[in-house]
Amino acid sequence: MAQVPIKEFTKPKVFLVEGKDEEAVIVAIAERSGRNDIEARDVGGKNQFKKKFPPAIKQASFSSVNCLGIIQDANGDPNAAFQRVSRMLADHRLPCPAAPGGFASGGNLRVGVLILPGAGQQGYLEDLFLTAYSGSPELSCVDAFASCCGAIRPLTTKERAHALLVAIGAPETRLGRAFESKHINADGPAYTVLRDFVLNL
Amino acid sequence: MITELEIQGYKGLKNVTLKGLKRMTLLGGRNNSGKTSVLEAFFLSRDWGNAEMLTRHLRWRGVEVFQTNSESAWAPAFTNFELKGSKIQIRTRDPQGDRATFTAQVIDAPTRNPPQPSVLQIGGTAQNIRAPGEPALRLTFLLGSRPVYEAQITINQGVPSYLLVPSRLDATAPPVSFVLARQRTPASEDAANFGKLDTEKRTEEIVSLVKIIDPKLVGLSVVPVGPISQIYADVADIPKKIPVNLLGDGITRLLSMLLHIANIPGGYLLVDEVENAFHHAAMPQIWQALYAICKSQKCQLIATTHSYECVSAFASSLKEVAGEEFSYIRLDRKDGNVESITYDSDELQNATEAGWEVR
């Protein structure tokens, strides 16, 4: 029987996110801002939200949470992603903001929803990372590589992000690990939408 | 089988409703959240015809000596130890929606027309069913709105007396057994249970299920040892049969549970701290063994635990064999009240897969 570390909420502001990469970037933002009231928990993938959300909020420790942030990638349809989260919140009688990036309060709980990369765009967390290196020699190199590969098959956003991690000399080709090891940070303007959401929840 | 259990006025359980009970239900929660009290309350509601029904829990909790007046004997079962004006009410609902209601209430005024004592009386004397001014405990059990029995318990000079007035003599309660957290079922009781099964040629299932834990077990038999009997085990590689207790606490405890279930078809087994005596790696097999016999005997098991490994094994092992026939209920104590949170089989599976805390 595989043993999994037992996870419960220990901070008043909790972010539920798709995966380890999102978890790491939120922790990095909180640490660099000197905030110790924030924690992030990944649900194990974008398709796991519907299954893992109910038991997450049934935990006894959820009663101590007063702010809940949900962050999902838009993938190909930011509106559909937001509607999925809205329905999930409604099913559990939790407050839901009127639009992505917004907040809503009900009872003792404030809830925020952010669909990445934000501003109603399609895409992922990795888009923020790529934007952060816009105009850099590393991204130019990746673009050249992507262009070359494109003749064989186009690279996905996540593949371009992996290539950029290699180009900048990150120890691993995992975006989350690069944040954890402080090889990169989320200080730049590319991350404003995410940083503001995390710090203002 | 019950699907809902509502308890009012029993110990720290002022008013709590447990929903979504299944054939296999596991209760979790922090210390003093009321897990054991839930088991005790349910047992109380089915402990018909026993003058000590409201004091058994004291012995189970290790209280060896108490004054047998009504205040000392009964008050610990009531919320805030308050007898006057209080009542314990335990309601259950079955899958068809039918309700059963047990009520225990102290009545202060002497009964002008005491129930006729000729029906059944255990202990005491009919003429002294209650001394003037001495409180009595009035018990009622209803199926729907139809009374099944009404009874009174009194304590006169330290001796509890039980007077039963059945309204429906054909009514019987499904049997219920309780496996305690700290005390072993007496070896003689296990032997009696095994012997009963043996006479019915029903020991094969028990032996096969115990073999899951100890594959070297060849067979079990009841052996008289002086005035009492005991279960002995035939173990491969050991030339003589040995008392089954020598195989370890885990085997003994599992065997007790299996024997209880096998002897209460259609009934209920309550197990406090079910993980006690078991290594966590054995829990998946133990859950599957318990489910197998509960299903074959049409029994319902309600157990408590503190162990995450136990909960995790419950979810993962039963998902394979029990479909949706299991649930987990956590009790949370908040502001002096107890609330229950039910996880259905899918939610529990998803929670333990993700490593979410559920206790």
Interface residues (C-beta under 8 A of the other chain):
Chain A: M1 Q3 V4 P5 I6 K7 E8 V43 G44 Q48 K51 K52 P54 P55 A56 K58 Q59 A60 S61 S63
Chain B: R30 H280 A281 M283 P284 Y308 E309 S312 A313 S316 R330 D332 K334 I341 Y343 D346 E347 L348 N350 A351 T352 E353 A354 G355 W356 E357 V358 R359
